[in-house]
Amino acid sequence: MRRLVTILTSGAISILAVVVGGCGLVHEQALPQESANVEQELLHKTSLEAHGSVYVVTSSITLQSGASTGRHVHNGFESGYVLKGAVELMNDEPPIRYFSAGDSFVTYQNLPHIVTNSGTEPATILVTLVVDADKPTTLSYG
């Protein structure tokens, strides 16, 4: 647990360093879903006093076997940490990246991407977003 907290804290600090430079995000919206087999639970939302109104949003996302988030973008930076299972992350720039429990990843503002569970067991990801308060957190990107 201590390792997880350290990893998440380091990731959040890195993201905040970039955001304080002028980025932003957020409305409470669920991820676009290709399937009803994707669940998102909002865990935490904190307002930051930075350049404008910025939020840090933390969610737990569970993808059932074969489920995908659908192609989407975030209006800010995303830091993900795989809690259990395995996922693949594909964006417009190859290659597809694979992550399993204990791995972390970052996606950048307005970068279209898809997260898929191609395994046989559910996968759960802890996701932290840093976004502008006056914009949607996540948008479908068809």
Buried (B, 14 or more C-beta within 10 A) or exposed (E): EEEEEEBBEEBBEEBBEBBBEEBBBBBEEBBBBBBEBBBBEEEEBEEBEBEEBBBBBBBBBBBBEEBBBBBBBBBBBBBBBBBEBBBBBBBEEEEEEEBEBEBBBBBBBEBBBBBBBBBEEBBBBBBBBBBBBEBBBBBBBE
